[in-house]
Amino acid sequence: MPKGREKSGRFRKVFVKTPGGDTKVHLRERKPSKAVCGTCKKPLLGVPRERPAILGKMPKTARRPERPYGGVLCSACTRKLLQQKARGESQ
Ligand SMILES: [Zn+2]
């Protein structure tokens, strides 16, 4: 009988082989969905799909692209926004 927390859909099944030759089912938490651009909603490249506990252990440079709006906007939207700002246009 599965426990209540196991029925939530938060976990995925992983089949693990034990030293005795059995195959057991372990439950591991699913990865979060991909990070998306704040403007065009396309998936962001260079942003890892990991749980916050694992992201905290990674170096900051591995968590998002090192540029203005890195990890928030995609490169195309960033370029467009910076061009608009440089020209003094209102959005
Ligand atoms: Zn975008």
PDB file of the backbone (N, CA, C, O) and the ligand in Angstrom, with CONECT records:
HET     ZN  A 101       1
ATOM      1  N   MET A   1       0.852  -1.199   0.000  1.00  0.00           N
ATOM      2  CA  MET A   1       0.000   0.000   0.000  1.00  0.00           C
ATOM      3  C   MET A   1       0.883   1.243   0.000  1.00  0.00           C
ATOM      4  O   MET A   1       1.688   1.420   0.915  1.00  0.00           O
ATOM      5  N   PRO A   2       0.752   2.106  -1.003  1.00  0.00           N
ATOM      6  CA  PRO A   2       1.607   3.291  -1.030  1.00  0.00           C
ATOM      7  C   PRO A   2       1.199   4.291   0.038  1.00  0.00           C
ATOM      8  O   PRO A   2       0.027   4.434   0.383  1.00  0.00           O
ATOM      9  N   LYS A   3       2.213   4.976   0.545  1.00  0.00           N
ATOM     10  CA  LYS A   3       1.949   6.021   1.529  1.00  0.00           C
ATOM     11  C   LYS A   3       1.312   7.212   0.829  1.00  0.00           C
ATOM     12  O   LYS A   3       1.396   7.347  -0.392  1.00  0.00           O
ATOM     13  N   GLY A   4       0.680   8.063   1.605  1.00  0.00           N
ATOM     14  CA  GLY A   4       0.000   9.221   1.041  1.00  0.00           C
ATOM     15  C   GLY A   4       0.927  10.106   0.235  1.00  0.00           C
ATOM     16  O   GLY A   4       0.544  10.586  -0.832  1.00  0.00           O
ATOM     17  N   ARG A   5       2.149  10.334   0.725  1.00  0.00           N
ATOM     18  CA  ARG A   5       3.099  11.203   0.030  1.00  0.00           C
ATOM     19  C   ARG A   5       3.592  10.583  -1.266  1.00  0.00           C
ATOM     20  O   ARG A   5       4.041  11.292  -2.167  1.00  0.00           O
ATOM     21  N   GLU A   6       3.510   9.255  -1.364  1.00  0.00           N
ATOM     22  CA  GLU A   6       3.966   8.579  -2.583  1.00  0.00           C
ATOM     23  C   GLU A   6       2.930   8.640  -3.698  1.00  0.00           C
ATOM     24  O   GLU A   6       3.232   8.353  -4.856  1.00  0.00           O
ATOM     25  N   LYS A   7       1.706   9.017  -3.339  1.00  0.00           N
ATOM     26  CA  LYS A   7       0.640   9.075  -4.342  1.00  0.00           C
ATOM     27  C   LYS A   7       0.486  10.474  -4.943  1.00  0.00           C
ATOM     28  O   LYS A   7      -0.399  10.708  -5.766  1.00  0.00           O
ATOM     29  N   SER A   8       1.354  11.401  -4.525  1.00  0.00           N
ATOM     30  CA  SER A   8       1.181  12.789  -4.927  1.00  0.00           C
ATOM     31  C   SER A   8       1.666  13.058  -6.349  1.00  0.00           C
ATOM     32  O   SER A   8       1.335  14.094  -6.925  1.00  0.00           O
ATOM     33  N   GLY A   9       2.443  12.143  -6.922  1.00  0.00           N
ATOM     34  CA  GLY A   9       3.019  12.374  -8.252  1.00  0.00           C
ATOM     35  C   GLY A   9       4.318  13.148  -8.203  1.00  0.00           C
ATOM     36  O   GLY A   9       4.884  13.480  -9.244  1.00  0.00           O
ATOM     37  N   ARG A  10       4.800  13.441  -6.994  1.00  0.00           N
ATOM     38  CA  ARG A  10       6.033  14.212  -6.842  1.00  0.00           C
ATOM     39  C   ARG A  10       7.265  13.325  -7.077  1.00  0.00           C
ATOM     40  O   ARG A  10       8.360  13.822  -7.343  1.00  0.00           O
ATOM     41  N   PHE A  11       7.067  12.019  -6.974  1.00  0.00           N
ATOM     42  CA  PHE A  11       8.203  11.104  -7.060  1.00  0.00           C
ATOM     43  C   PHE A  11       8.168  10.310  -8.346  1.00  0.00           C
ATOM     44  O   PHE A  11       7.102  10.031  -8.894  1.00  0.00           O
ATOM     45  N   ARG A  12       9.366   9.943  -8.828  1.00  0.00           N
ATOM     46  CA  ARG A  12       9.464   9.049  -9.971  1.00  0.00           C
ATOM     47  C   ARG A  12      10.061   7.741  -9.472  1.00  0.00           C
ATOM     48  O   ARG A  12      10.761   7.696  -8.460  1.00  0.00           O
ATOM     49  N   LYS A  13       9.759   6.670 -10.218  1.00  0.00           N
ATOM     50  CA  LYS A  13      10.283   5.357  -9.834  1.00  0.00           C
ATOM     51  C   LYS A  13      11.663   5.154 -10.424  1.00  0.00           C
ATOM     52  O   LYS A  13      11.900   5.465 -11.591  1.00  0.00           O
ATOM     53  N   VAL A  14      12.575   4.629  -9.616  1.00  0.00           N
ATOM     54  CA  VAL A  14      13.899   4.268 -10.091  1.00  0.00           C
ATOM     55  C   VAL A  14      14.100   2.802  -9.709  1.00  0.00           C
ATOM     56  O   VAL A  14      13.943   2.434  -8.545  1.00  0.00           O
ATOM     57  N   PHE A  15      14.446   1.965 -10.690  1.00  0.00           N
ATOM     58  CA  PHE A  15      14.655   0.550 -10.429  1.00  0.00           C
ATOM     59  C   PHE A  15      16.120   0.352 -10.065  1.00  0.00           C
ATOM     60  O   PHE A  15      17.014   0.617 -10.869  1.00  0.00           O
ATOM     61  N   VAL A  16      16.352  -0.118  -8.838  1.00  0.00           N
ATOM     62  CA  VAL A  16      17.704  -0.241  -8.306  1.00  0.00           C
ATOM     63  C   VAL A  16      18.002  -1.717  -8.102  1.00  0.00           C
ATOM     64  O   VAL A  16      17.208  -2.440  -7.500  1.00  0.00           O
ATOM     65  N   LYS A  17      19.156  -2.165  -8.610  1.00  0.00           N
ATOM     66  CA  LYS A  17      19.580  -3.558  -8.398  1.00  0.00           C
ATOM     67  C   LYS A  17      20.336  -3.649  -7.085  1.00  0.00           C
ATOM     68  O   LYS A  17      21.275  -2.887  -6.854  1.00  0.00           O
ATOM     69  N   THR A  18      19.944  -4.560  -6.236  1.00  0.00           N
ATOM     70  CA  THR A  18      20.621  -4.744  -4.957  1.00  0.00           C
ATOM     71  C   THR A  18      21.757  -5.751  -5.136  1.00  0.00           C
ATOM     72  O   THR A  18      21.767  -6.499  -6.113  1.00  0.00           O
ATOM     73  N   PRO A  19      22.717  -5.779  -4.201  1.00  0.00           N
ATOM     74  CA  PRO A  19      23.808  -6.760  -4.299  1.00  0.00           C
ATOM     75  C   PRO A  19      23.300  -8.201  -4.317  1.00  0.00           C
ATOM     76  O   PRO A  19      23.965  -9.076  -4.872  1.00  0.00           O
ATOM     77  N   GLY A  20      22.153  -8.461  -3.730  1.00  0.00           N
ATOM     78  CA  GLY A  20      21.612  -9.816  -3.722  1.00  0.00           C
ATOM     79  C   GLY A  20      20.957 -10.231  -5.022  1.00  0.00           C
ATOM     80  O   GLY A  20      20.515 -11.373  -5.145  1.00  0.00           O
ATOM     81  N   GLY A  21      20.880  -9.334  -6.002  1.00  0.00           N
ATOM     82  CA  GLY A  21      20.316  -9.673  -7.292  1.00  0.00           C
ATOM     83  C   GLY A  21      18.873  -9.261  -7.468  1.00  0.00           C
ATOM     84  O   GLY A  21      18.323  -9.378  -8.563  1.00  0.00           O
ATOM     85  N   ASP A  22      18.251  -8.780  -6.406  1.00  0.00           N
ATOM     86  CA  ASP A  22      16.866  -8.313  -6.520  1.00  0.00           C
ATOM     87  C   ASP A  22      16.821  -6.963  -7.221  1.00  0.00           C
ATOM     88  O   ASP A  22      17.815  -6.238  -7.260  1.00  0.00           O
ATOM     89  N   THR A  23      15.675  -6.639  -7.765  1.00  0.00           N
ATOM     90  CA  THR A  23      15.431  -5.299  -8.276  1.00  0.00           C
ATOM     91  C   THR A  23      14.377  -4.656  -7.406  1.00  0.00           C
ATOM     92  O   THR A  23      13.264  -5.164  -7.274  1.00  0.00           O
ATOM     93  N   LYS A  24      14.738  -3.531  -6.813  1.00  0.00           N
ATOM     94  CA  LYS A  24      13.801  -2.842  -5.924  1.00  0.00           C
ATOM     95  C   LYS A  24      13.423  -1.505  -6.525  1.00  0.00           C
ATOM     96  O   LYS A  24      14.186  -0.916  -7.291  1.00  0.00           O
ATOM     97  N   VAL A  25      12.248  -1.035  -6.177  1.00  0.00           N
ATOM     98  CA  VAL A  25      11.775   0.263  -6.652  1.00  0.00           C
ATOM     99  C   VAL A  25      12.108   1.306  -5.593  1.00  0.00           C
ATOM    100  O   VAL A  25      11.655   1.206  -4.453  1.00  0.00           O
ATOM    101  N   HIS A  26      12.892   2.296  -5.968  1.00  0.00           N
ATOM    102  CA  HIS A  26      13.142   3.451  -5.110  1.00  0.00           C
ATOM    103  C   HIS A  26      12.394   4.637  -5.685  1.00  0.00           C
ATOM    104  O   HIS A  26      12.184   4.718  -6.895  1.00  0.00           O
ATOM    105  N   LEU A  27      11.999   5.542  -4.836  1.00  0.00           N
ATOM    106  CA  LEU A  27      11.304   6.751  -5.281  1.00  0.00           C
ATOM    107  C   LEU A  27      12.246   7.943  -5.127  1.00  0.00           C
ATOM    108  O   LEU A  27      12.827   8.172  -4.067  1.00  0.00           O
ATOM    109  N   ARG A  28      12.377   8.688  -6.216  1.00  0.00           N
ATOM    110  CA  ARG A  28      13.191   9.911  -6.163  1.00  0.00           C
ATOM    111  C   ARG A  28      12.316  11.069  -6.605  1.00  0.00           C
ATOM    112  O   ARG A  28      11.419  10.908  -7.432  1.00  0.00           O
ATOM    113  N   GLU A  29      12.588  12.236  -6.046  1.00  0.00           N
ATOM    114  CA  GLU A  29      11.795  13.415  -6.395  1.00  0.00           C
ATOM    115  C   GLU A  29      12.025  13.800  -7.847  1.00  0.00           C
ATOM    116  O   GLU A  29      13.141  13.698  -8.357  1.00  0.00           O
ATOM    117  N   ARG A  30      10.981  14.235  -8.497  1.00  0.00           N
ATOM    118  CA  ARG A  30      11.082  14.659  -9.891  1.00  0.00           C
ATOM    119  C   ARG A  30      11.815  15.980  -9.977  1.00  0.00           C
ATOM    120  O   ARG A  30      11.850  16.756  -9.022  1.00  0.00           O
ATOM    121  N   LYS A  31      12.408  16.223 -11.151  1.00  0.00           N
ATOM    122  CA  LYS A  31      13.047  17.512 -11.387  1.00  0.00           C
ATOM    123  C   LYS A  31      11.987  18.562 -11.687  1.00  0.00           C
ATOM    124  O   LYS A  31      10.935  18.231 -12.234  1.00  0.00           O
ATOM    125  N   PRO A  32      12.238  19.813 -11.342  1.00  0.00           N
ATOM    126  CA  PRO A  32      11.273  20.861 -11.678  1.00  0.00           C
ATOM    127  C   PRO A  32      11.236  21.117 -13.177  1.00  0.00           C
ATOM    128  O   PRO A  32      12.112  20.662 -13.912  1.00  0.00           O
ATOM    129  N   SER A  33      10.215  21.848 -13.630  1.00  0.00           N
ATOM    130  CA  SER A  33      10.097  22.144 -15.050  1.00  0.00           C
ATOM    131  C   SER A  33      11.203  23.104 -15.470  1.00  0.00           C
ATOM    132  O   SER A  33      11.855  23.724 -14.630  1.00  0.00           O
ATOM    133  N   LYS A  34      11.406  23.221 -16.782  1.00  0.00           N
ATOM    134  CA  LYS A  34      12.470  24.056 -17.307  1.00  0.00           C
ATOM    135  C   LYS A  34      12.195  25.527 -17.024  1.00  0.00           C
ATOM    136  O   LYS A  34      11.045  25.964 -17.016  1.00  0.00           O
ATOM    137  N   ALA A  35      13.261  26.283 -16.792  1.00  0.00           N
ATOM    138  CA  ALA A  35      13.118  27.729 -16.622  1.00  0.00           C
ATOM    139  C   ALA A  35      12.773  28.339 -17.980  1.00  0.00           C
ATOM    140  O   ALA A  35      13.338  27.949 -19.002  1.00  0.00           O
ATOM    141  N   VAL A  36      11.842  29.297 -17.987  1.00  0.00           N
ATOM    142  CA  VAL A  36      11.412  29.911 -19.248  1.00  0.00           C
ATOM    143  C   VAL A  36      11.695  31.412 -19.223  1.00  0.00           C
ATOM    144  O   VAL A  36      11.825  32.018 -18.159  1.00  0.00           O
ATOM    145  N   CYS A  37      11.789  31.997 -20.415  1.00  0.00           N
ATOM    146  CA  CYS A  37      12.011  33.428 -20.583  1.00  0.00           C
ATOM    147  C   CYS A  37      10.793  34.189 -20.054  1.00  0.00           C
ATOM    148  O   CYS A  37       9.654  33.775 -20.266  1.00  0.00           O
ATOM    149  N   GLY A  38      11.043  35.303 -19.364  1.00  0.00           N
ATOM    150  CA  GLY A  38       9.963  36.079 -18.794  1.00  0.00           C
ATOM    151  C   GLY A  38       9.109  36.776 -19.830  1.00  0.00           C
ATOM    152  O   GLY A  38       7.979  37.165 -19.533  1.00  0.00           O
ATOM    153  N   THR A  39       9.625  36.946 -21.050  1.00  0.00           N
ATOM    154  CA  THR A  39       8.877  37.673 -22.080  1.00  0.00           C
ATOM    155  C   THR A  39       8.222  36.726 -23.079  1.00  0.00           C
ATOM    156  O   THR A  39       7.011  36.782 -23.293  1.00  0.00           O
ATOM    157  N   CYS A  40       9.033  35.847 -23.695  1.00  0.00           N
ATOM    158  CA  CYS A  40       8.511  35.028 -24.788  1.00  0.00           C
ATOM    159  C   CYS A  40       8.184  33.603 -24.359  1.00  0.00           C
ATOM    160  O   CYS A  40       7.665  32.826 -25.161  1.00  0.00           O
ATOM    161  N   LYS A  41       8.480  33.241 -23.096  1.00  0.00           N
ATOM    162  CA  LYS A  41       8.149  31.929 -22.510  1.00  0.00           C
ATOM    163  C   LYS A  41       8.863  30.760 -23.180  1.00  0.00           C
ATOM    164  O   LYS A  41       8.441  29.612 -23.037  1.00  0.00           O
ATOM    165  N   LYS A  42       9.947  31.043 -23.913  1.00  0.00           N
ATOM    166  CA  LYS A  42      10.753  29.943 -24.468  1.00  0.00           C
ATOM    167  C   LYS A  42      11.641  29.382 -23.356  1.00  0.00           C
ATOM    168  O   LYS A  42      12.013  30.122 -22.445  1.00  0.00           O
ATOM    169  N   PRO A  43      11.994  28.079 -23.407  1.00  0.00           N
ATOM    170  CA  PRO A  43      12.891  27.524 -22.387  1.00  0.00           C
ATOM    171  C   PRO A  43      14.265  28.198 -22.455  1.00  0.00           C
ATOM    172  O   PRO A  43      14.802  28.439 -23.536  1.00  0.00           O
ATOM    173  N   LEU A  44      14.822  28.498 -21.272  1.00  0.00           N
ATOM    174  CA  LEU A  44      16.119  29.169 -21.217  1.00  0.00           C
ATOM    175  C   LEU A  44      17.236  28.150 -21.331  1.00  0.00           C
ATOM    176  O   LEU A  44      17.180  27.083 -20.719  1.00  0.00           O
ATOM    177  N   LEU A  45      18.242  28.478 -22.109  1.00  0.00           N
ATOM    178  CA  LEU A  45      19.422  27.630 -22.223  1.00  0.00           C
ATOM    179  C   LEU A  45      20.414  28.037 -21.135  1.00  0.00           C
ATOM    180  O   LEU A  45      20.450  29.195 -20.718  1.00  0.00           O
ATOM    181  N   GLY A  46      21.219  27.072 -20.680  1.00  0.00           N
ATOM    182  CA  GLY A  46      22.239  27.382 -19.688  1.00  0.00           C
ATOM    183  C   GLY A  46      21.720  27.490 -18.275  1.00  0.00           C
ATOM    184  O   GLY A  46      22.448  27.907 -17.374  1.00  0.00           O
ATOM    185  N   VAL A  47      20.450  27.114 -18.067  1.00  0.00           N
ATOM    186  CA  VAL A  47      19.885  27.107 -16.711  1.00  0.00           C
ATOM    187  C   VAL A  47      19.580  25.660 -16.361  1.00  0.00           C
ATOM    188  O   VAL A  47      18.703  25.065 -16.987  1.00  0.00           O
ATOM    189  N   PRO A  48      20.269  25.062 -15.382  1.00  0.00           N
ATOM    190  CA  PRO A  48      20.067  23.648 -15.100  1.00  0.00           C
ATOM    191  C   PRO A  48      18.698  23.367 -14.508  1.00  0.00           C
ATOM    192  O   PRO A  48      18.120  24.203 -13.813  1.00  0.00           O
ATOM    193  N   ARG A  49      18.193  22.192 -14.791  1.00  0.00           N
ATOM    194  CA  ARG A  49      16.888  21.752 -14.307  1.00  0.00           C
ATOM    195  C   ARG A  49      17.128  20.899 -13.071  1.00  0.00           C
ATOM    196  O   ARG A  49      17.204  19.674 -13.158  1.00  0.00           O
ATOM    197  N   GLU A  50      17.245  21.551 -11.923  1.00  0.00           N
ATOM    198  CA  GLU A  50      17.551  20.818 -10.690  1.00  0.00           C
ATOM    199  C   GLU A  50      16.725  21.350  -9.528  1.00  0.00           C
ATOM    200  O   GLU A  50      16.134  22.427  -9.610  1.00  0.00           O
ATOM    201  N   ARG A  51      16.694  20.590  -8.462  1.00  0.00           N
ATOM    202  CA  ARG A  51      15.977  21.004  -7.259  1.00  0.00           C
ATOM    203  C   ARG A  51      16.798  22.075  -6.536  1.00  0.00           C
ATOM    204  O   ARG A  51      18.021  22.112  -6.664  1.00  0.00           O
ATOM    205  N   PRO A  52      16.123  22.946  -5.778  1.00  0.00           N
ATOM    206  CA  PRO A  52      16.844  24.047  -5.139  1.00  0.00           C
ATOM    207  C   PRO A  52      18.002  23.604  -4.259  1.00  0.00           C
ATOM    208  O   PRO A  52      19.023  24.288  -4.200  1.00  0.00           O
ATOM    209  N   ALA A  53      17.867  22.474  -3.575  1.00  0.00           N
ATOM    210  CA  ALA A  53      18.936  22.005  -2.700  1.00  0.00           C
ATOM    211  C   ALA A  53      20.198  21.713  -3.497  1.00  0.00           C
ATOM    212  O   ALA A  53      21.305  21.955  -3.018  1.00  0.00           O
ATOM    213  N   ILE A  54      20.038  21.187  -4.727  1.00  0.00           N
ATOM    214  CA  ILE A  54      21.196  20.859  -5.564  1.00  0.00           C
ATOM    215  C   ILE A  54      21.737  22.127  -6.207  1.00  0.00           C
ATOM    216  O   ILE A  54      22.949  22.283  -6.356  1.00  0.00           O
ATOM    217  N   LEU A  55      20.828  23.047  -6.595  1.00  0.00           N
ATOM    218  CA  LEU A  55      21.275  24.314  -7.186  1.00  0.00           C
ATOM    219  C   LEU A  55      22.132  25.097  -6.195  1.00  0.00           C
ATOM    220  O   LEU A  55      23.092  25.761  -6.585  1.00  0.00           O
ATOM    221  N   GLY A  56      21.777  25.015  -4.902  1.00  0.00           N
ATOM    222  CA  GLY A  56      22.530  25.745  -3.886  1.00  0.00           C
ATOM    223  C   GLY A  56      23.955  25.274  -3.753  1.00  0.00           C
ATOM    224  O   GLY A  56      24.828  26.037  -3.338  1.00  0.00           O
ATOM    225  N   LYS A  57      24.206  24.015  -4.104  1.00  0.00           N
ATOM    226  CA  LYS A  57      25.554  23.459  -4.003  1.00  0.00           C
ATOM    227  C   LYS A  57      26.383  23.776  -5.234  1.00  0.00           C
ATOM    228  O   LYS A  57      27.609  23.661  -5.208  1.00  0.00           O
ATOM    229  N   MET A  58      25.710  24.181  -6.330  1.00  0.00           N
ATOM    230  CA  MET A  58      26.445  24.454  -7.577  1.00  0.00           C
ATOM    231  C   MET A  58      27.048  25.845  -7.533  1.00  0.00           C
ATOM    232  O   MET A  58      26.518  26.711  -6.838  1.00  0.00           O
ATOM    233  N   PRO A  59      28.140  26.092  -8.250  1.00  0.00           N
ATOM    234  CA  PRO A  59      28.660  27.448  -8.324  1.00  0.00           C
ATOM    235  C   PRO A  59      27.668  28.367  -9.014  1.00  0.00           C
ATOM    236  O   PRO A  59      26.904  27.940  -9.880  1.00  0.00           O
ATOM    237  N   LYS A  60      27.687  29.638  -8.620  1.00  0.00           N
ATOM    238  CA  LYS A  60      26.714  30.589  -9.157  1.00  0.00           C
ATOM    239  C   LYS A  60      26.856  30.709 -10.674  1.00  0.00           C
ATOM    240  O   LYS A  60      25.871  30.924 -11.380  1.00  0.00           O
ATOM    241  N   THR A  61      28.088  30.567 -11.169  1.00  0.00           N
ATOM    242  CA  THR A  61      28.307  30.708 -12.609  1.00  0.00           C
ATOM    243  C   THR A  61      27.693  29.564 -13.393  1.00  0.00           C
ATOM    244  O   THR A  61      27.486  29.689 -14.600  1.00  0.00           O
ATOM    245  N   ALA A  62      27.393  28.433 -12.724  1.00  0.00           N
ATOM    246  CA  ALA A  62      26.796  27.285 -13.412  1.00  0.00           C
ATOM    247  C   ALA A  62      25.283  27.334 -13.373  1.00  0.00           C
ATOM    248  O   ALA A  62      24.618  26.527 -14.024  1.00  0.00           O
ATOM    249  N   ARG A  63      24.722  28.287 -12.604  1.00  0.00           N
ATOM    250  CA  ARG A  63      23.267  28.316 -12.417  1.00  0.00           C
ATOM    251  C   ARG A  63      22.540  29.143 -13.461  1.00  0.00           C
ATOM    252  O   ARG A  63      21.355  28.921 -13.707  1.00  0.00           O
ATOM    253  N   ARG A  64      23.236  30.101 -14.084  1.00  0.00           N
ATOM    254  CA  ARG A  64      22.588  30.958 -15.087  1.00  0.00           C
ATOM    255  C   ARG A  64      23.671  31.587 -15.928  1.00  0.00           C
ATOM    256  O   ARG A  64      24.818  31.661 -15.487  1.00  0.00           O
ATOM    257  N   PRO A  65      23.342  32.055 -17.153  1.00  0.00           N
ATOM    258  CA  PRO A  65      24.330  32.717 -17.992  1.00  0.00           C
ATOM    259  C   PRO A  65      24.793  34.009 -17.326  1.00  0.00           C
ATOM    260  O   PRO A  65      24.001  34.711 -16.696  1.00  0.00           O
ATOM    261  N   GLU A  66      26.058  34.312 -17.470  1.00  0.00           N
ATOM    262  CA  GLU A  66      26.608  35.516 -16.832  1.00  0.00           C
ATOM    263  C   GLU A  66      26.486  36.697 -17.771  1.00  0.00           C
ATOM    264  O   GLU A  66      27.460  37.076 -18.422  1.00  0.00           O
ATOM    265  N   ARG A  67      25.324  37.272 -17.849  1.00  0.00           N
ATOM    266  CA  ARG A  67      25.085  38.486 -18.622  1.00  0.00           C
ATOM    267  C   ARG A  67      23.889  39.185 -17.983  1.00  0.00           C
ATOM    268  O   ARG A  67      23.185  38.575 -17.179  1.00  0.00           O
ATOM    269  N   PRO A  68      23.642  40.461 -18.324  1.00  0.00           N
ATOM    270  CA  PRO A  68      22.463  41.109 -17.770  1.00  0.00           C
ATOM    271  C   PRO A  68      21.202  40.308 -18.111  1.00  0.00           C
ATOM    272  O   PRO A  68      21.047  39.829 -19.234  1.00  0.00           O
ATOM    273  N   TYR A  69      20.321  40.171 -17.147  1.00  0.00           N
ATOM    274  CA  TYR A  69      19.069  39.408 -17.275  1.00  0.00           C
ATOM    275  C   TYR A  69      19.306  37.919 -17.518  1.00  0.00           C
ATOM    276  O   TYR A  69      18.399  37.221 -17.970  1.00  0.00           O
ATOM    277  N   GLY A  70      20.513  37.421 -17.225  1.00  0.00           N
ATOM    278  CA  GLY A  70      20.811  35.993 -17.376  1.00  0.00           C
ATOM    279  C   GLY A  70      19.947  35.173 -16.431  1.00  0.00           C
ATOM    280  O   GLY A  70      19.881  35.470 -15.239  1.00  0.00           O
ATOM    281  N   GLY A  71      19.284  34.146 -16.949  1.00  0.00           N
ATOM    282  CA  GLY A  71      18.393  33.315 -16.142  1.00  0.00           C
ATOM    283  C   GLY A  71      16.998  33.898 -16.003  1.00  0.00           C
ATOM    284  O   GLY A  71      16.148  33.295 -15.350  1.00  0.00           O
ATOM    285  N   VAL A  72      16.736  35.071 -16.608  1.00  0.00           N
ATOM    286  CA  VAL A  72      15.407  35.697 -16.545  1.00  0.00           C
ATOM    287  C   VAL A  72      14.837  35.842 -17.955  1.00  0.00           C
ATOM    288  O   VAL A  72      13.706  35.443 -18.230  1.00  0.00           O
ATOM    289  N   LEU A  73      15.650  36.424 -18.844  1.00  0.00           N
ATOM    290  CA  LEU A  73      15.228  36.604 -20.235  1.00  0.00           C
ATOM    291  C   LEU A  73      16.137  35.774 -21.137  1.00  0.00           C
ATOM    292  O   LEU A  73      17.289  35.505 -20.796  1.00  0.00           O
ATOM    293  N   CYS A  74      15.605  35.370 -22.297  1.00  0.00           N
ATOM    294  CA  CYS A  74      16.434  34.670 -23.270  1.00  0.00           C
ATOM    295  C   CYS A  74      17.334  35.691 -23.964  1.00  0.00           C
ATOM    296  O   CYS A  74      17.157  36.898 -23.801  1.00  0.00           O
ATOM    297  N   SER A  75      18.306  35.192 -24.745  1.00  0.00           N
ATOM    298  CA  SER A  75      19.300  36.096 -25.333  1.00  0.00           C
ATOM    299  C   SER A  75      18.652  37.059 -26.325  1.00  0.00           C
ATOM    300  O   SER A  75      19.035  38.227 -26.390  1.00  0.00           O
ATOM    301  N   ALA A  76      17.674  36.583 -27.099  1.00  0.00           N
ATOM    302  CA  ALA A  76      17.026  37.438 -28.095  1.00  0.00           C
ATOM    303  C   ALA A  76      16.250  38.566 -27.418  1.00  0.00           C
ATOM    304  O   ALA A  76      16.319  39.714 -27.856  1.00  0.00           O
ATOM    305  N   CYS A  77      15.503  38.244 -26.344  1.00  0.00           N
ATOM    306  CA  CYS A  77      14.720  39.267 -25.645  1.00  0.00           C
ATOM    307  C   CYS A  77      15.636  40.241 -24.922  1.00  0.00           C
ATOM    308  O   CYS A  77      15.332  41.431 -24.846  1.00  0.00           O
ATOM    309  N   THR A  78      16.766  39.751 -24.384  1.00  0.00           N
ATOM    310  CA  THR A  78      17.731  40.635 -23.727  1.00  0.00           C
ATOM    311  C   THR A  78      18.283  41.637 -24.724  1.00  0.00           C
ATOM    312  O   THR A  78      18.373  42.830 -24.431  1.00  0.00           O
ATOM    313  N   ARG A  79      18.657  41.146 -25.917  1.00  0.00           N
ATOM    314  CA  ARG A  79      19.228  42.010 -26.955  1.00  0.00           C
ATOM    315  C   ARG A  79      18.216  43.093 -27.343  1.00  0.00           C
ATOM    316  O   ARG A  79      18.563  44.267 -27.465  1.00  0.00           O
ATOM    317  N   LYS A  80      16.977  42.682 -27.530  1.00  0.00           N
ATOM    318  CA  LYS A  80      15.927  43.626 -27.920  1.00  0.00           C
ATOM    319  C   LYS A  80      15.728  44.691 -26.836  1.00  0.00           C
ATOM    320  O   LYS A  80      15.606  45.878 -27.138  1.00  0.00           O
ATOM    321  N   LEU A  81      15.697  44.252 -25.567  1.00  0.00           N
ATOM    322  CA  LEU A  81      15.476  45.179 -24.455  1.00  0.00           C
ATOM    323  C   LEU A  81      16.623  46.175 -24.331  1.00  0.00           C
ATOM    324  O   LEU A  81      16.399  47.368 -24.127  1.00  0.00           O
ATOM    325  N   LEU A  82      17.869  45.672 -24.458  1.00  0.00           N
ATOM    326  CA  LEU A  82      19.022  46.564 -24.318  1.00  0.00           C
ATOM    327  C   LEU A  82      19.072  47.566 -25.462  1.00  0.00           C
ATOM    328  O   LEU A  82      19.457  48.718 -25.258  1.00  0.00           O
ATOM    329  N   GLN A  83      18.688  47.145 -26.663  1.00  0.00           N
ATOM    330  CA  GLN A  83      18.645  48.062 -27.798  1.00  0.00           C
ATOM    331  C   GLN A  83      17.614  49.149 -27.555  1.00  0.00           C
ATOM    332  O   GLN A  83      17.871  50.324 -27.818  1.00  0.00           O
ATOM    333  N   GLN A  84      16.443  48.758 -27.052  1.00  0.00           N
ATOM    334  CA  GLN A  84      15.387  49.738 -26.751  1.00  0.00           C
ATOM    335  C   GLN A  84      15.859  50.738 -25.701  1.00  0.00           C
ATOM    336  O   GLN A  84      15.602  51.936 -25.819  1.00  0.00           O
ATOM    337  N   LYS A  85      16.565  50.233 -24.652  1.00  0.00           N
ATOM    338  CA  LYS A  85      17.033  51.110 -23.579  1.00  0.00           C
ATOM    339  C   LYS A  85      18.069  52.099 -24.117  1.00  0.00           C
ATOM    340  O   LYS A  85      18.067  53.275 -23.755  1.00  0.00           O
ATOM    341  N   ALA A  86      18.963  51.596 -24.996  1.00  0.00           N
ATOM    342  CA  ALA A  86      20.026  52.451 -25.527  1.00  0.00           C
ATOM    343  C   ALA A  86      19.446  53.552 -26.404  1.00  0.00           C
ATOM    344  O   ALA A  86      19.998  54.649 -26.488  1.00  0.00           O
ATOM    345  N   ARG A  87      18.334  53.251 -27.051  1.00  0.00           N
ATOM    346  CA  ARG A  87      17.714  54.244 -27.938  1.00  0.00           C
ATOM    347  C   ARG A  87      16.753  55.166 -27.189  1.00  0.00           C
ATOM    348  O   ARG A  87      16.201  56.109 -27.756  1.00  0.00           O
ATOM    349  N   GLY A  88      16.565  54.869 -25.886  1.00  0.00           N
ATOM    350  CA  GLY A  88      15.692  55.723 -25.100  1.00  0.00           C
ATOM    351  C   GLY A  88      14.232  55.557 -25.411  1.00  0.00           C
ATOM    352  O   GLY A  88      13.417  56.427 -25.104  1.00  0.00           O
ATOM    353  N   GLU A  89      13.890  54.418 -26.034  1.00  0.00           N
ATOM    354  CA  GLU A  89      12.486  54.177 -26.342  1.00  0.00           C
ATOM    355  C   GLU A  89      11.768  53.694 -25.104  1.00  0.00           C
ATOM    356  O   GLU A  89      12.355  52.996 -24.278  1.00  0.00           O
ATOM    357  N   SER A  90      10.513  54.053 -24.963  1.00  0.00           N
ATOM    358  CA  SER A  90       9.707  53.477 -23.878  1.00  0.00           C
ATOM    359  C   SER A  90       9.162  52.155 -24.371  1.00  0.00           C
ATOM    360  O   SER A  90       9.007  51.957 -25.576  1.00  0.00           O
ATOM    361  N   GLN A  91       8.864  51.231 -23.437  1.00  0.00           N
ATOM    362  CA  GLN A  91       8.434  49.895 -23.826  1.00  0.00           C
ATOM    363  C   GLN A  91       7.018  49.859 -24.208  1.00  0.00           C
ATOM    364  O   GLN A  91       6.501  48.800 -24.563  1.00  0.00           O
TER     365      GLN A  91
HETATM  366 ZN    ZN A 101      12.543  35.556 -24.709  1.00  0.00          ZN2+
END
